[in-house]
Amino acid sequence: MKILEIVPYSVLYLLFSVYIYISHFSSTQSLDNCINVFSRASPSARGLCIPTRAVCDAETIFALSSGHGRCGVAVVRVSGPASSMVLRNMAGLTQALPPPRTALLRRITDPQSKELLDRGLVLWFKGPHSFTGEDSAEFHIHGGPAVITAVLQALGKHTVI
């Protein structure tokens, strides 16, 4: 019996996200081989290009929370102290953050190129009352592989100025 048939996908994604986080900060080598192995293990993940870098600093990370492949709505979660800055930059929030646990319909853009990536819901969760226990943001975007990849790549090149 294959491991993917026994272990729920959510557990595999969580373990994989932790592995990426630890690997990124314990060595400088690329994790492309790890991504390729994981993509072969899950047929629905084929064709999805996922950046594996942490956002902003050693404590802020991001991951696709809804699973790989095509879906109606994909959820991308950013967690850590810089998540509020990421939310402001990518969702064009010029004033205060939205109230915690309140969804806003926003234009989600690449902070560097200002290119429109999608129009979706953004949510802010103030720690410790969040899924991860720290400040976090969620982007609820359209679930096509192109949109997911574009948002994850924008998060991957996000830097602190």
N, C-alpha and C positions, 0 to 999 in steps of 0.2 A: 504494500500500500504506500502511495506517495505521501510525503509530508504535507503537501498542499491539500490533500483530501482529509487529513486528520486535524490540522491546526487551522483555526479560523483565520481568514485573511487579515482581519484587523490586528491580530496578535503578530502575524508576520510583518505587517507594515510597521508596527511599533518597534519590533526588534530591529528591523532593517534601518529605521530612522535613527535609533540609538547607535547602531553600528556605524552609520555614516558620520554621526556627530563625533563619536570617539575616534574613529579612524582619521577624520579630518584634522583633529588637533594632536594626534600622536605621531603623524607622519605627514610629509609634504607630497607624497606620491598621489597620483590621480586614482580615483575610484571607478574609472570607466569600466574596468574588467568586472568589478562587483556589480555594477548596473547591468552589464550585458548578461551575466549569469542569472541575475534576478529576472530580467526581462524574458529570458528563454524559459524560466520556470513557470512564468505566468503568461499564457497566451494573450490575455486581454491587455497586457502591458507592452506588447510589441509595438514598435513605432513611436513610442512616447519617449522623448528626450528629456531627461530630468537632470538639472544641475545638482551637484551634491555639496556645494559650499554653504557654510553658515552665513547668515546675514549679519553684517555690520561688525560684530565682535565675537569674542569667544563665548559669550553667554546668550546670544540671541540666535535662534535657529528657525528654520521653516521646513514645512513638509506638506505634501499632498495628503490630506486626512481622509478623503473620501474613497480612496482606492484608484487603481490605474485603469486606463481604458476609457472607452466612450461611456458617457452617462449624461443624464439630463442636467444635473447641477454638480459641480465639483467644489470641494471645500479645501482651501489652502489655509493652513494655520501658521502664524508667526508667533513665537513665544520668546520672551526675554525682555530685558530693560529697554532695548531700542525698538520694540514693536510699535510703540506710539508714534515714533518718528517715521517708521516705514509706512504705517497707516496714513499718516498725514501726507507724505510725499506721493504715494501711489494713488490715493483716493482724492487728492486735491483739497484736503481739509485745511483751510487757512485760519480758521478760528479754533475754538476749543474742540476737544474730542467729543464724539457723541456720548450721551449717557450710556453707562455700561449695559450690555445686553439689549441694546436698541439697534435694529437694522436700519441702515440708510442705503438708498439706491444711489450709486455714484458711478462716475466715469473712472475706470481704472486705467491708469496710464503708466508708461515706462518713465521713471523719474529722470533719466538721462536724456532720452530722445524726445520725450513728451508725446510719443506715439500712443494713440488710443488702443488699448489691448482688449477691453471688453467693458460692458456696462453690467454691473452686478451689485449685490448686497455686500456691505462691509459692516462688521460688528467689532466692538471693543469690549474686552473683558478685563477688569481691573483685578490684579492679584490681591490676595490669595483666593479670591472667589472665581477662579477660572478652571478650565479642564487641566491645565498644567500646574496650577498653583502660583503662577507668576503672571505679570502683565502679558496679555496676548491679544492678537487681532485675528480675525477670520475674513477671508475673501470668498464669497459664494459666487462663483462664476459659471458661465456656460461650460458644459462638460466635454466639448470636442477636444481632441488631442492638440490641435493647433493653439487654441486659447490657453489650455492648461500649460503647455510648453512655454508659450510667450510670457505668461505671468511668472512661472517658476524661473525662467531665465532673467527676467527683470529683477526678481528678488535676489538672484544669485550675483548680480553685478551691483547691487545696492551697496553704497559705502557711506561711512560717516564723514561729514565734511567739518 
